[in-house]
Amino acid sequence: MNSTNISRSQKLLDISQRFRQSKSDSPLSNDLSNPQLHQSGNFQRPNRSAVLICLFEEQDDIYVILTKRSSKLTTYSGHVSLPGGRTEEGDTDDIRTALREAEEEIGLDPALVDVVAVFEPFITKENVTVVPVLGILWNKQAFNPVPNTEEVESIFYAPFEMFLKDENRRQEEREFQGDKYLLHYFDFITNSKVYVIWALTAGILMSTASLVYQRPPDFEPRMPKFWKKSYSRF
């Protein structure tokens, strides 16, 4: 292995080691750190989902795997999203949910993903709990993307740090129950296709990227307060 490859792999190694060391006291660690919640019968609950933030390194940059939802779906059709979905019977924790859904949606073998963190849930307007799971894909070449056409129209990769930059970003002020917040839209072009990453997916990516890169965004996030059980750290 040459020095360039070692340098590239070191970025993901540093991320992995940092999150493993701080797992117990991470500011966004979720309530599943409580072992009682892993016991049989305690994990299943209505309106709970998990999404996989899967990172890999390519050309000296860190990328995240994203999907465009199928137009056949009845909810959020055509939206950009992270691989993931609802908790199902047999899921023992949020990690299992996220990995199972990623395999079903994009053909990502769970054995290829090294999960390094589970973050504090986001709560949608519909009162759905969405748990972000951070994983690392060490061997990108071993991943053969196979979209489930019933759920996924396309799979693409975006530079992870773009969610902290003010480039190709726009915003819209909205209000919910007296809370004025900003909705962020990130425009991304790849393979001659234009993707718009916004709403909850953008919020999760902004929050996680801030933790991974250990810095705030270059813009005012002002995310909805209802997304969190407590106020956002931003």
Buried (B, 14 or more C-beta within 10 A) or exposed (E): EEEEEEEBEEBBEEBBEBBEEEEEEBEBBBEBEEEEBEEEEEBEEEEBBBBBBBBBBEEEBBBBBBBBBBEEBEEEEEBBBBBBBBBEEEBEBBBBBBBBBBBBBBBBEBEBBBBBBBBBBBBBEEEBBBBBBBBBBBEEEEBEBEBBEEBBBBBBBBBBBBBBBEEEBEBEEEEEEEEEBBBBBBBBEEEEEEBBBBBBBBBBBBBBBBBBBEEEBEBEBBBBBBBBEEEBBE
